[in-house]
Amino acid sequence: MVLVYAEKITPRLGYIARLIFTDILGAELSLTSDLPEFLQSELPKLNYSFRKISNELFLEAHPFLFSTALEAPVFETGKCGDETFIFTTSGESCLPFDPLAASFFLVSRLEEYLSGQRDQHGRYSAGESILHRLKLLGRPVVNRWAWLLADKISQKYPGLIFRRPCMQYLSTIDVDNAWAYRHKGFFRTFAASLKGLLKGERAVNRERFQVLTGQKADPYDTYTYLQQIFSGNEAQVIFFFLVGDYARFDHSISWKNRAFRQLVQTTSGTYRTGLHPSYRSSAEEGNRQLMREKLRLQTIAEVAVTRSRQHYLRLQLPQTYRKLLAAGIAEDYSMGYADAAGFRAGICTPFFFYDLENDRPTNLLIYPFQVMDVTLRDYLHLTPQEARQKIEQLMNEVKAVGGMFVSIWHNESLSDSGPWKGWREVFELMNRLGFQYSHE
């Protein structure tokens, strides 16, 4: 048990203290604003306030957690040894910065509320973030700062031992387009063939003909391969299915298609399954389309749908998360960048969405991811060998702090053909290391 004193226990402070002490460090936590109780307690204790009282462990507080303003806080950055930090404090503090305020700033994603810059899909870009500017996107700084604080507490109270957990691993698959050529229906197949003819795509049309006549397997039909890779580790896998209506950015097989429904049912019988809300649903003001798609997937899979990941990672705060909550979604896996690998919220531990406008935590659990296949190949322009090195680097960062490593791949990127030739080896290495580390 760690007793933390503050002059006022605000919703922001209560939220981030529980995330740091309970969720990351695995310690029991008690918060108090009763100074006599704090001084008389024999528990390991931390004074989180604006002044040191006696010989207790003192962590100087930044005013940020005691404010309700939806505005950018004023803070300075600093460096101590190998650690770069934000929200610097004075020399009296046990740490030269306030890890609670700094962590809340990153995890709450306040900078995304305040920035008007978005890409062509309405997404907040990695280059706009403070972690990018400080060259910290590749490090789970919230977890690292938590362990720095734990070390300080253990030095003061040697009887209190914080044990770092083993790394957790989660391999997720987005099924945007279940098949490249099969089960598209006559009109879509005819239109695609005509388009290929007009554009001179002879190889594509030849492959389409071979697949449709049974001479060749559909390149996106990688489900048997995935079963082999995931064998024995099915509990660490989630499939997200797109069941929206066909549109410019939504190219899924019709949710009414018998083969597609069979694929969803078979998959949900073995793995956890979630919704991949369509591009259209994220653009809609209300949540009617989102609810429609959720009910479709529930009807097909015959299981409750409580997980989601936004198609194209179209995440707008706080609107997207509020829509998910209203639709009965309990877990979301969209927290990451399309244009950069790493730690968007600076953390590799699941955390609850904090609604800054309403100044309160919610019941929506956010699972941040670190790497996506399309990011590595199309945005970072890495070779398969370079991608392997990037993944190992990020995984080692997560392993060092006992966090959770989450990846995104697509069934189509595992075709081992065309532009994805050689990427199966990257996927296999990642899963081999992930499953190994999580079982140590």
C-alpha positions as CSV (number, residue, x, y, z in Angstrom):
1,M,0.0,0.0,0.0
2,V,1.2,3.5,-0.9
3,L,-0.4,6.5,0.7
4,V,-0.4,9.6,-1.4
5,Y,-1.2,13.0,0.1
6,A,-2.5,16.0,-1.9
7,E,-4.1,19.2,-0.7
8,K,-7.1,18.4,-3.0
9,I,-8.0,15.1,-4.7
10,T,-9.2,16.1,-8.1
11,P,-10.7,13.7,-10.8
12,R,-7.5,14.2,-12.8
13,L,-5.2,13.3,-9.9
14,G,-7.3,10.3,-8.9
15,Y,-7.3,9.0,-12.4
16,I,-3.6,9.3,-13.2
17,A,-2.5,8.1,-9.7
18,R,-4.5,4.9,-10.1
19,L,-3.1,4.4,-13.6
20,I,0.5,4.8,-12.4
21,F,0.4,3.0,-9.1
22,T,-2.2,0.4,-9.6
23,D,-2.2,-0.4,-13.3
24,I,1.5,0.0,-14.1
25,L,3.2,-0.6,-10.8
26,G,0.8,-3.1,-9.5
27,A,0.6,-1.5,-6.0
28,E,-2.3,-0.8,-3.7
29,L,-3.0,2.9,-3.5
30,S,-4.7,5.2,-1.0
31,L,-5.3,8.9,-1.6
32,T,-5.8,11.4,1.1
33,S,-6.2,15.2,1.6
34,D,-6.1,14.8,5.4
35,L,-2.7,16.0,6.5
36,P,-2.8,14.7,10.1
37,E,-3.7,11.3,8.8
38,F,-0.9,11.4,6.3
39,L,1.7,12.5,8.9
40,Q,0.7,9.9,11.4
41,S,0.5,7.0,9.0
42,E,3.3,4.4,9.0
43,L,2.6,3.3,5.4
44,P,5.0,4.1,2.6
45,K,3.9,7.6,1.7
46,L,4.3,10.3,-0.9
47,N,3.6,14.0,-0.5
48,Y,2.3,15.2,-3.8
49,S,1.8,18.9,-3.1
50,F,3.4,22.3,-3.6
51,R,5.6,22.2,-0.4
52,K,7.7,19.8,1.5
53,I,6.4,19.2,5.1
54,S,9.0,17.1,7.0
55,N,11.2,14.2,6.1
56,E,8.6,12.4,3.9
57,L,9.2,11.6,0.3
58,F,8.2,14.8,-1.6
59,L,7.1,15.0,-5.2
60,E,6.5,18.6,-6.1
61,A,3.2,18.9,-8.0
62,H,2.6,20.9,-11.1
63,P,-0.7,22.9,-11.1
64,F,-2.0,21.0,-14.1
65,L,-3.8,18.2,-12.2
66,F,-5.6,20.8,-10.0
67,S,-7.1,22.6,-13.0
68,T,-10.2,21.9,-15.0
69,A,-9.3,24.2,-17.9
70,L,-9.2,22.7,-21.4
71,E,-6.1,24.7,-22.4
72,A,-2.4,23.9,-23.0
73,P,-0.5,24.0,-19.7
74,V,2.7,25.9,-19.4
75,F,5.6,23.5,-18.7
76,E,9.3,23.1,-19.4
77,T,11.3,20.1,-20.7
78,G,14.4,18.7,-19.2
79,K,16.8,15.8,-19.3
80,C,18.4,13.7,-16.5
81,G,20.8,11.0,-17.7
82,D,19.0,8.9,-20.3
83,E,15.6,10.3,-19.5
84,T,13.9,13.2,-21.2
85,F,10.9,14.6,-19.4
86,I,8.3,17.4,-19.3
87,F,6.8,19.3,-16.5
88,T,10.0,20.2,-14.7
89,T,10.0,21.0,-11.0
90,S,12.4,22.3,-8.3
91,G,15.4,20.7,-6.7
92,E,13.5,19.9,-3.5
93,S,11.4,17.2,-5.3
94,C,12.5,13.6,-5.3
95,L,12.4,13.8,-9.1
96,P,13.3,16.8,-11.3
97,F,9.8,16.7,-12.9
98,D,6.2,15.8,-12.1
99,P,5.6,12.3,-13.7
100,L,1.9,12.4,-12.7
101,A,1.1,15.7,-14.5
102,A,3.3,14.7,-17.5
103,S,1.7,11.3,-17.8
104,F,-1.8,12.8,-17.6
105,F,-1.0,15.3,-20.3
106,L,0.1,12.5,-22.7
107,V,-2.6,9.9,-21.8
108,S,-5.5,12.3,-21.9
109,R,-4.4,13.4,-25.4
110,L,-5.0,17.0,-24.5
111,E,-2.8,18.1,-27.4
112,E,-5.2,16.4,-29.8
113,Y,-8.2,18.4,-28.4
114,L,-6.3,21.6,-29.0
115,S,-4.7,21.0,-32.4
116,G,-6.7,21.8,-35.5
117,Q,-4.1,20.1,-37.8
118,R,-5.4,17.0,-39.5
119,D,-4.4,14.9,-42.6
120,Q,-6.7,14.1,-45.6
121,H,-8.5,11.5,-43.6
122,G,-9.1,13.8,-40.6
123,R,-6.4,12.1,-38.5
124,Y,-4.1,13.7,-36.0
125,S,-0.6,13.2,-37.3
126,A,2.5,12.0,-35.4
127,G,4.5,15.1,-36.5
128,E,2.1,17.3,-34.5
129,S,2.8,15.6,-31.2
130,I,5.2,16.7,-28.5
131,L,6.7,13.2,-28.3
132,H,7.7,13.5,-31.9
133,R,9.3,16.8,-31.3
134,L,11.3,15.4,-28.4
135,K,12.2,12.3,-30.3
136,L,10.3,10.1,-27.8
137,L,7.7,8.4,-29.9
138,G,9.8,5.2,-29.7
139,R,9.7,5.0,-25.9
140,P,6.9,4.2,-23.5
141,V,7.8,7.2,-21.4
142,V,4.8,7.0,-19.1
143,N,5.8,3.5,-18.0
144,R,9.4,4.5,-17.7
145,W,8.5,7.5,-15.6
146,A,6.3,5.3,-13.4
147,W,9.3,3.0,-12.7
148,L,11.5,6.0,-11.9
149,L,9.0,7.0,-9.3
150,A,8.8,3.4,-8.0
151,D,12.6,3.4,-7.6
152,K,12.5,6.5,-5.5
153,I,9.8,5.1,-3.3
154,S,11.7,1.8,-2.8
155,Q,14.8,3.7,-1.9
156,K,12.9,5.5,0.9
157,Y,10.9,2.4,1.9
158,P,13.1,-0.7,1.2
159,G,10.4,-3.0,2.5
160,L,8.1,-2.0,-0.4
161,I,9.0,-4.0,-3.5
162,F,7.5,-3.2,-7.0
163,R,7.7,-6.3,-9.2
164,R,7.8,-5.7,-13.0
165,P,5.4,-8.0,-14.8
166,C,6.1,-10.0,-17.9
167,M,5.4,-8.4,-21.2
168,Q,2.0,-9.1,-22.6
169,Y,1.5,-9.6,-26.3
170,L,-1.6,-9.2,-28.6
171,S,-1.6,-9.9,-32.3
172,T,-4.5,-8.3,-34.1
173,I,-5.8,-8.7,-37.6
174,D,-7.9,-6.2,-39.6
175,V,-10.1,-7.8,-42.3
176,D,-10.9,-4.8,-44.5
177,N,-11.3,-6.9,-47.6
178,A,-11.7,-10.6,-47.0
179,W,-10.9,-11.7,-50.6
180,A,-9.1,-10.0,-53.5
181,Y,-11.3,-11.5,-56.2
182,R,-13.7,-14.1,-54.9
183,H,-17.2,-13.4,-53.6
184,K,-17.4,-9.9,-55.0
185,G,-20.5,-10.5,-57.1
186,F,-21.0,-10.1,-60.8
187,F,-21.2,-6.3,-61.1
188,R,-18.1,-5.6,-58.9
189,T,-16.1,-8.3,-60.7
190,F,-17.2,-7.0,-64.1
191,A,-16.4,-3.4,-63.2
192,A,-13.0,-4.3,-61.7
193,S,-12.1,-6.3,-64.8
194,L,-13.1,-3.5,-67.1
195,K,-11.1,-1.0,-65.1
196,G,-8.1,-3.3,-65.2
197,L,-8.5,-3.6,-69.0
198,L,-8.7,0.2,-69.5
199,K,-5.6,0.7,-67.2
200,G,-3.6,-2.0,-68.9
201,E,-3.4,-4.1,-65.8
202,R,-3.0,-7.4,-67.6
203,A,-1.3,-9.2,-64.7
204,V,-4.1,-8.3,-62.3
205,N,-6.9,-9.4,-64.7
206,R,-5.0,-12.6,-65.5
207,E,-4.7,-13.4,-61.7
208,R,-8.4,-12.6,-61.2
209,F,-9.3,-15.0,-64.0
210,Q,-7.1,-17.7,-62.5
211,V,-8.6,-17.3,-59.0
212,L,-12.2,-17.2,-60.3
213,T,-11.6,-20.4,-62.4
214,G,-10.0,-22.2,-59.5
215,Q,-6.5,-22.3,-61.0
216,K,-5.0,-20.2,-58.2
217,A,-5.8,-19.4,-54.5
218,D,-7.1,-15.9,-53.7
219,P,-4.1,-13.9,-52.5
220,Y,-6.1,-12.4,-49.6
221,D,-7.2,-15.8,-48.4
222,T,-4.5,-16.2,-45.7
223,Y,-6.7,-17.6,-43.0
224,T,-5.3,-21.1,-43.0
225,Y,-1.8,-19.6,-42.7
226,L,-2.9,-17.4,-39.8
227,Q,-4.3,-20.5,-38.0
228,Q,-0.9,-22.1,-38.2
229,I,0.9,-19.0,-36.9
230,F,-1.5,-18.6,-34.0
231,S,-1.8,-22.3,-33.1
232,G,-1.6,-22.6,-29.3
233,N,-1.8,-18.9,-28.7
234,E,-5.4,-18.2,-29.8
235,A,-6.2,-16.2,-26.6
236,Q,-3.7,-13.6,-27.7
237,V,-5.3,-12.8,-31.0
238,I,-8.2,-10.5,-32.0
239,F,-9.8,-10.2,-35.5
240,F,-11.6,-7.0,-36.5
241,F,-14.1,-7.3,-39.3
242,L,-15.4,-4.5,-41.5
243,V,-19.1,-4.9,-42.2
244,G,-20.0,-1.5,-43.6
245,D,-21.6,-0.8,-46.9
246,Y,-19.5,-0.6,-50.0
247,A,-18.1,2.9,-50.5
248,R,-15.0,4.8,-51.7
249,F,-12.9,3.8,-48.6
250,D,-14.9,0.8,-47.5
251,H,-14.2,-2.1,-49.9
252,S,-15.5,-5.0,-47.7
253,I,-17.3,-8.0,-49.0
254,S,-21.1,-7.7,-48.5
255,W,-22.0,-8.6,-45.0
256,K,-24.9,-10.6,-46.5
257,N,-22.5,-12.9,-48.5
258,R,-22.7,-16.5,-47.3
259,A,-19.0,-17.2,-47.6
260,F,-18.1,-14.0,-45.6
261,R,-20.6,-14.9,-42.9
262,Q,-19.1,-18.3,-42.6
263,L,-15.6,-16.8,-42.3
264,V,-16.8,-14.6,-39.5
265,Q,-18.5,-17.4,-37.7
266,T,-15.6,-19.7,-38.0
267,T,-13.1,-17.1,-36.8
268,S,-15.2,-15.9,-33.9
269,G,-15.5,-19.5,-32.7
270,T,-11.7,-19.7,-32.3
271,Y,-10.6,-16.1,-31.6
272,R,-11.9,-12.9,-30.0
273,T,-13.7,-10.8,-32.6
274,G,-14.3,-7.1,-32.8
275,L,-15.9,-4.5,-35.1
276,H,-13.9,-2.5,-37.6
277,P,-16.2,0.6,-37.8
278,S,-16.4,1.8,-41.4
279,Y,-15.0,5.0,-42.8
280,R,-18.5,6.2,-43.4
281,S,-19.5,5.5,-39.7
282,S,-16.7,7.7,-38.5
283,A,-17.8,10.5,-40.8
284,E,-21.4,10.4,-39.7
285,E,-22.5,12.9,-37.0
286,G,-24.6,10.4,-35.0
287,N,-24.0,6.7,-34.3
288,R,-26.8,5.1,-36.4
289,Q,-24.4,3.6,-38.9
290,L,-22.1,2.4,-36.1
291,M,-25.0,0.7,-34.3
292,R,-26.1,-0.8,-37.6
293,E,-22.7,-2.3,-38.2
294,K,-22.4,-3.5,-34.6
295,L,-25.7,-5.3,-34.9
296,R,-24.7,-6.9,-38.2
297,L,-21.5,-8.3,-36.7
298,Q,-23.3,-9.6,-33.6
299,T,-25.9,-11.3,-35.8
300,I,-23.3,-13.0,-38.0
301,A,-20.9,-13.9,-35.2
302,E,-23.6,-14.8,-32.7
303,V,-21.5,-13.2,-29.9
304,A,-21.7,-9.8,-28.2
305,V,-19.5,-7.2,-29.9
306,T,-17.6,-5.1,-27.3
307,R,-14.3,-4.4,-29.1
308,S,-13.5,-2.0,-32.0
309,R,-10.8,-0.5,-34.1
310,Q,-11.5,2.4,-36.4
311,H,-11.1,1.8,-40.1
312,Y,-8.2,4.0,-41.4
313,L,-7.6,4.8,-37.7
314,R,-10.0,7.7,-38.0
315,L,-9.9,8.8,-34.3
316,Q,-11.3,12.1,-33.3
317,L,-11.4,13.1,-29.7
318,P,-13.6,13.1,-27.8
319,Q,-16.3,12.4,-30.5
320,T,-15.2,8.9,-31.6
321,Y,-14.9,7.5,-28.1
322,R,-18.2,9.0,-27.0
323,K,-19.9,7.3,-29.9
324,L,-18.3,4.0,-29.0
325,L,-19.5,4.3,-25.4
326,A,-23.0,5.1,-26.6
327,A,-22.9,2.0,-28.8
328,G,-21.9,-0.3,-25.9
329,I,-18.3,-0.7,-26.9
330,A,-16.1,-1.5,-23.9
331,E,-12.6,-1.7,-25.6
332,D,-11.0,0.2,-28.4
333,Y,-7.7,-0.6,-30.2
334,S,-7.3,2.6,-32.4
335,M,-4.7,4.5,-30.3
336,G,-1.7,4.7,-32.5
337,Y,-0.5,6.5,-35.6
338,A,-0.9,5.5,-39.3
339,D,2.2,7.5,-40.2
340,A,4.6,6.5,-37.4
341,A,5.3,3.5,-35.2
342,G,5.6,3.8,-31.5
343,F,3.6,5.1,-28.6
344,R,1.0,7.7,-29.4
345,A,0.0,8.3,-25.8
346,G,3.4,7.5,-24.5
347,I,2.2,4.4,-22.8
348,C,2.1,0.6,-23.4
349,T,-0.5,-0.3,-20.7
350,P,-4.2,-0.3,-21.4
351,F,-5.9,2.8,-19.9
352,F,-9.4,4.2,-19.6
353,F,-10.5,7.1,-21.8
354,Y,-10.6,10.3,-19.7
355,D,-13.2,12.7,-21.1
356,L,-11.5,16.1,-20.7
357,E,-14.5,18.1,-21.7
358,N,-16.6,16.5,-18.9
359,D,-13.5,16.2,-16.7
360,R,-14.1,12.6,-15.7
361,P,-12.8,9.1,-16.5
362,T,-15.1,6.7,-18.5
363,N,-15.5,2.9,-18.8
364,L,-14.0,2.7,-22.3
365,L,-10.7,0.8,-22.1
366,I,-8.1,1.9,-24.6
367,Y,-5.5,-0.6,-25.9
368,P,-2.7,1.4,-27.6
369,F,-0.8,-0.3,-30.4
370,Q,2.8,0.2,-31.4
371,V,3.2,-1.0,-35.0
372,M,1.1,-1.6,-38.1
373,D,2.1,-3.3,-41.4
374,V,1.0,-0.4,-43.6
375,T,3.0,2.1,-41.5
376,L,6.2,0.1,-41.8
377,R,6.0,-0.4,-45.6
378,D,4.0,2.6,-47.0
379,Y,4.7,5.5,-44.5
380,L,8.2,4.7,-43.2
381,H,9.2,2.9,-46.5
382,L,11.1,0.2,-44.6
383,T,12.4,-3.0,-46.2
384,P,11.3,-6.2,-44.5
385,Q,14.7,-6.4,-42.8
386,E,14.5,-2.9,-41.5
387,A,10.9,-3.5,-40.3
388,R,12.1,-6.5,-38.3
389,Q,14.7,-4.4,-36.6
390,K,12.1,-1.7,-35.8
391,I,9.7,-4.2,-34.4
392,E,12.4,-5.8,-32.2
393,Q,13.4,-2.4,-30.9
394,L,9.8,-1.4,-29.9
395,M,9.2,-4.8,-28.4
396,N,12.3,-4.6,-26.3
397,E,11.1,-1.2,-25.0
398,V,7.8,-2.8,-24.0
399,K,9.4,-5.8,-22.5
400,A,11.7,-3.6,-20.3
401,V,8.7,-2.0,-18.6
402,G,6.4,-5.0,-18.5
403,G,3.8,-3.5,-20.8
404,M,1.7,-4.8,-23.6
405,F,2.8,-5.0,-27.2
406,V,0.0,-4.7,-29.7
407,S,0.4,-5.1,-33.5
408,I,-1.9,-4.6,-36.5
409,W,-1.7,-6.6,-39.6
410,H,-4.1,-7.3,-42.4
411,N,-5.0,-10.5,-44.1
412,E,-4.0,-9.1,-47.4
413,S,-0.5,-8.0,-46.3
414,L,0.3,-11.7,-45.6
415,S,-0.2,-12.8,-49.2
416,D,3.6,-13.0,-49.7
417,S,3.1,-11.7,-53.2
418,G,3.4,-8.4,-55.1
419,P,4.4,-5.5,-52.9
420,W,4.0,-7.7,-49.8
421,K,6.6,-10.2,-50.9
422,G,8.9,-11.0,-48.0
423,W,6.7,-9.6,-45.3
424,R,5.5,-12.9,-44.0
425,E,8.9,-13.4,-42.4
426,V,8.5,-10.1,-40.5
427,F,5.1,-11.2,-39.3
428,E,6.4,-14.6,-38.2
429,L,9.4,-13.2,-36.3
430,M,7.2,-10.6,-34.5
431,N,4.7,-13.3,-33.4
432,R,7.4,-15.8,-32.4
433,L,9.1,-13.1,-30.2
434,G,5.8,-11.8,-28.8
435,F,4.5,-15.2,-27.8
436,Q,7.9,-16.2,-26.4
437,Y,8.3,-13.0,-24.3
438,S,4.7,-13.2,-23.0
439,H,5.3,-16.7,-21.7
440,E,8.6,-16.1,-19.9
